[in-house]
Amino acid sequence: MIGRILADFRILPYNVSLLSRLRIGKVAFEETPARIEPCLLDETGPEIVDLIAALSASSSALGIRLHARSAANLADAVRIMNCYYSNLIEGHNTTPREIERALADQLDPTEERRNLQVEARAHIRVQRDIDRRFAEAALPEPASAEFIRDVHRAFYVDAPEAMLIVRGTGRALRMVPGEFRSTAEHEVMVGRHWPPAGERVAAFMQHFEKRYRFEPLRMGSRILAMAAAHHRLNYIHPFLDGNGRVSRLMSHAMALHAGIGAHGLWSVSRGLARGLESRGEYKRMMDHADSLRQGDLDGRGNLSLRALAEFTTWFLQVCLDQVTCMSGLFALDTLIERLKFYVEQRGLKPEAFALLEQVLQRGELPRGEAARVTGLKERTARDLLSTLVAEGILGSDTPKGPVSLRFPLDAVEVLFPGLFPKA
């Protein structure tokens, strides 16, 4: 009788959360974290090995011709791109201009657009903090339950009350930022997938943290773990809402820890949103990786090892495609020519190019050197520098500090015209 019921649950679309509370006589079935196994690939074929090598090499080369300070400032523009595509995956079409205005606290008067701007601003704030902590060697294990809760909490810290209300199946629940699902009331269904029951999420996340800890792994294994962890976190669905955003931010942190972050100059969200051939690939591949084990030759876990390998291969192909794409879009070998074109298009003094060229090469320039670099008189050079700062193409951390290249959207559209969709 029990065997028959278990067999039935195996062939039905898996509703293991119901099985976790099923009782037959005195026998109770408890949903165990082994449900997400296999978590890692036991063996890697030549295709995945080649992908890891190519991704490592191409990410190391990305931005290598750019001064570290300029690369850090260009990463600000990439964060806007990352946010734009992450929102697009959620069905929230927030334009790059709206995101830029949100960062300047220029919020839309309509509630719907304003809430989208608040969401976008939060995403960029959290990613910027991740980048800062990594640069300071203070970024914790990206798969740790503590880090994942912190990311979720930080994302929703300034959220309006309406963003914290999760509605579905005729009910409304208030989500607490940073808290996992924890009760029977927190039952969810995502598409045709039933994530673990709320009461079991904490146990699943302990297992997740143990299986995806980076500390004992080498670089190649970390890259593999990044791909698998992205799916398995969404499979657990630890929060009532915001799981997709958190998983993409976790993947960004993992890429940094795995040595393929490339100064933040590429975005996993852009790749996931666009796919390799179509925009629907992400959801299809995530659904495919949910598949149960298909017979004795498909691993020894609950889920399909073959499907995990196929998802991992696809995920790494997406990452490599994005690193390659960004290298082409940035075209750093010819950036100096586009800076000259920017000066001409904006109707700036020709000497402005000399300033931008020097800043590009040196990373930053003391304000007092503007006259020497341009050959202009002191006051004229100072006025020209002020104009470039007002344009946003140059900026500094303090009013009198050295200036460095900045990349507002007006400049990005000229310097890197393919970074955002034309629309």
N, C-alpha and C positions, 0 to 999 in steps of 0.2 A: 504493500500500500504506500509506504513512505517512498520507496524507490520509484513507484509510478508517478507520484506527485513531483518528485525531483526531476524526473525525465520530462514531464510536461512543462515544468518551468524552464528546462533547458531549450526546448524547441520553440516556445512562445517568445514574442518580443519581450525582452527580459525586464521583468518587474521584480527585481531582487529586493527592492525596498519593502514590497509586500511579503516576500518570503522571509525577510528578517523578523517579521512579527507573527509569522504563521506558527501555530501550535497544534500538534496532533497528540492527543493524550497528554503524557508528561514530557514529550520531546519538544524542545524549543529550538528553532533554527535561528542562528545569529549571523547577520551579514558581516563577513570578515574583510579586512583590508586586502587579503589575497585576491579579492575580486578584480583589482587593477593590474594584477600580474598577467603577462610579463611587463616589467617596468623598463628593462633595458634589453638590448640585443646581445645574445650570447656570442654570436659570430657576426662578422661583417664581410660582405662580399667585396669584390674588386671595385664595383661601381661606387659603393659608399666610401671606401678607402680613397678612391680618386677624388670624390667630392670633398672630403675633409681636407685633403692636400690642396686642392684648388682654392677652396674657401679660405684656408689659412694664408696661402700665398697672395691671393688677390686682396684680401682685407689688409694685409701688411703693407701692400703697395698703395692702397687708397689714401690719398692725402699726404703722401710722403714728400711731395714737392711743395707743400704748403707749410709755412711757419706754424709752430704749435699754437701760438696766440691767435693767428688768423683761422686756423682749423677749429679752435674752440668757439670762435665767434660764428663761423659758418655753421657749426652744429646747432646754433640757435634757430637758424632757418630750417634745418633738417628736422628739428623738434616740431615746428609748425607743420611740416609735411607729414611727419609721423602721426601727429594728432589728427590732422585732416583725414588721413586714411583709416586710422583706428575708429574715428567717429563714423566714417562711411560704412565700415563693416557692421556697426550697430544700427545702420539705417538713419544716421543723423548727419545730414549734409550741411556742415558748417563750413563756409567758404574760408579760404586763407585770409582774406581781408577782415572777415569777422573775427577770426582768431587773433590777428594782429591787433585789432582794436580792443579786444578783450584784455590782452596783455597790457594795454595802456589804460585799462579801466574805463573804456568807452563802450558801455553796454547798451544794447538795443532797448528801446522803450517797451517793445512787446514782450510779454512774459515768455512765450515759447522760444523766441530767438535769444532772449537774454539768458534763459536757462541753458541753452546749448553753448552759449559763450562761456558761462560759468564752468560748465563741464570741460570745455576745451582748455580753459585757463588752468584748471586743476590738473589736467593731464600733463601739460607742459611743466607746471610747477613740480610735480612729482618726478617726472623724468629728469628735469634739471638737477633735482636733489640727488637722484641716483647717480648721475654723472659726477656731481661734486663729491659725493662720498667715495666713489670709486677712485677719483683722482687723488683723494686724501688717504687712500688705502684703508678706508673705514666702512666699506660696503660689506655687510654680513653675507652669510650664505643665502643666495637668492632663492633656494628651494625651502628655506626654513619657514615653519609656520609663523614665527614671529615676524619675519620680513614680509611675508605675504599679507599678514594682518595689517602691518604698518602701512603698506602700499595702499590697501583698501581704505584704511582710516584716513590717510592723508588725501586720498582722492576725493573723499566726501566731506572733508572737514568744514568747508564753507558752503556745502550744498544747501539750496533752499529745501524746505520741508517737503515740497511736492516731489523732489527727486528721490526722497527716502521712502516713499510709499510704493510698495510693489503690489501690483494687482494681477489677479489671475484666478481662474476657476471660481468666479463669483465671490472672491474675498479680497481683502486688502490688508497687508501687513506692513508695519513700519520696520525698515531695515536699520540696524544699529551699525554704523561704520566700524569696520575692523573686527566684527564678531561673526564667527562661523554660524551656519545653521546648526541648531542644537536640540530642537524638539520635534515631536510628531507634527506639530502645526507647520513646520518648515518643509513639508513635503513638496517637491517640485518635479516637473517633467519638462525636458528640453527636446523638442521635436518628438521623436519616438523613443528617446532615451530617458530612463528613470535613474537619476543619480542616487547615490547612497542615501539612506534615511537620515534625517537631521540628527537623530541621537547618535549616529555612527560617524559623523563627519570628523570629529576630533581624532578618533582612532585612525581613520583613513589618512588624515593629514600627518599624523605621527609617522605612519608607514611611508607616506610620500616623502617626507623630509629625510628619513633614513635612506631611502633608495636613491634619492637624487642629490645627496650631499656632494659638493664639488671637491671638498678638501682632500679626499683620498684619490681623486681621479686625475689622470693626465689630460693634456689638452684635447687630444682626439676623442677620448671618452667623454669629456665635458661637452664637446660639440654634439655628440650623439645624445647625451642626456638632455641637452637643451631642447632638442626636437621632441623626444619622447615625453618629457615633463610638460611641454606645452599642451599636448593632448590630454595627458592623465589629470592635470589640474582641472581642465574643463570637464573631464569625465566625472570627477568628484563633485564639481560645482559647489564649492564650500560656502559661498555667500548667496544670499537671496537674489542679489543682482550685482552687476559689475564684474563678473568672473572673466569675461572676455578681455576687458580692458586690463585687469590685473594680470592675466596670463601673458598679454603682450608686453607689459612693462616688466614682468618677471623674465621673459625671454630676452628683452633688451639688457637687463642686468646680467643674465647668464652669458650673453654674447661678450660683454665686457670682461667678465671673469674667465671666459674661455679663450681670450686673446684675439677675438675676431671683431671687436667693437669698432676699430678703425676711427678712434676719436669721436665717435657718434655721428659719422658722416654717411651712414646708410640706415635704412629703416625696415625692420621686419614687417611692420604694419602695411607699408606700401606694397610689399610683395604678396602678403596674404590677401589684401583687398583686390589686387589685380590678377593674381594667379599667374601661371606660366602661359596658358592659352585662353582662359576665360575667367570671369569674375566669380563664377559659381564653384570653382575648384576647392576653395577653402572649406566650405561647408560640406561638400561631398567627401573630401578626404578626412575631415574630422568624423563624419558619420561612418566612413569605412573603417577607421581605426577603432570604432566601438564594437566591431564584429567579434562574436564569440569564437573560440578555438574550433577549427574545422578538422577534426580527426586527430589521430595519433601523430601525424607528421607535421602538425602545426604547433609545435611547442608543448609545454607542459602546464601553462597557466590557464586562467579562466578565459582570457581574451586571446585573439588570434595573433600569434607571433608574426605570421606572414603579413598581416595587415599593418602591424606596427612597423615592420621593415619598409613596407611600401610608403607609409606615411612619412617615416624618417627620411627616406630617399627624396620624396617630393619636397619636404620642408627644407632640406639642405639645398636642393636645386633652386628653390625660391630664394634662399639667402644668397647663394652664389649669383643668381640672376640680378639681384638688387645691388650687390657690391659691384658687379660688372657694369650695370646700368649707371650707377652713380659715378663711376670712373669716367664713363663716356659723357655724362651730363656736365660734370664739373670741368672736364677738359682742361686741367690745370696748366698744361703746357702752353695753352694759348690764352690764359686768363688775362695776362697783361695787355693783350690786344683788345680784349673786350672792355677792360678798364678805360682804355683810350677812347673807345667808341662811346662808353658811358659819359665821359667828360664832354665829348662833342655833342651827343644827343641832348644832354641837359643844359647845353649852352654855357658851360663853365669856362673860366679862363684856361688857356692851354697849360699854364703852370700848375693847374690842379692835378694834371696827370703825373707830374714829377713827384708831387706829394704822395699820391696813391701808389706809385711804383715803389717809392722808398718804404712806405709802410708795408706793402706786400712782401718785400724782400726781408725787412728787418723785424716784422711782427708788430712793432710799435715805434712811435717817433716822438721825442720830446717836443713840446710846442715851440720851445725857443729855437729849434732848428729849422722852422718853416722858411725863414728868410734865406738861409744859406742854401737849402735844397731847391728853392724856386728861383733864386736870383732876384727876387723882388725886394722892394724896400720893406722895412720892418712892419710898418702899419698895414701896408697893402697885403703882405704875406699873412699877417694876423687876421685881416678881414677875410681873406680867401679861406683860411683854415676854419674860421667861424662859419662860413658858408657851407663847407663840406660837412661840418658837424650838424648844422641845421638840416642838411639834406639827409642825414642819417647814414651816409656812407663811411664816415669816420665817427668815432666816439671814444669816450674815456670813462674810467671808473670814478674819477673825481673831477671837479671843475677845472683844475689846473694840471691834471695828470697827463701822461703821454697818451697819444691817440693811437687807435688801432682800427683795422678795417672792420666795418659792421655790414650786415646784409639785410636791410629792410626790404620789403616786398618790391618796392619800386626799383631797387637795385638788382634784386634777384631776377626780375623779369628780363633785364638786359644781360646780366652776367651769366645766368643759368636758365635760359628760357624754357627748358623742358622740365623743370623741377616740379611744377604744378600743372594740372590740366588747364587748357586754355580757358575753359568756362569759369 
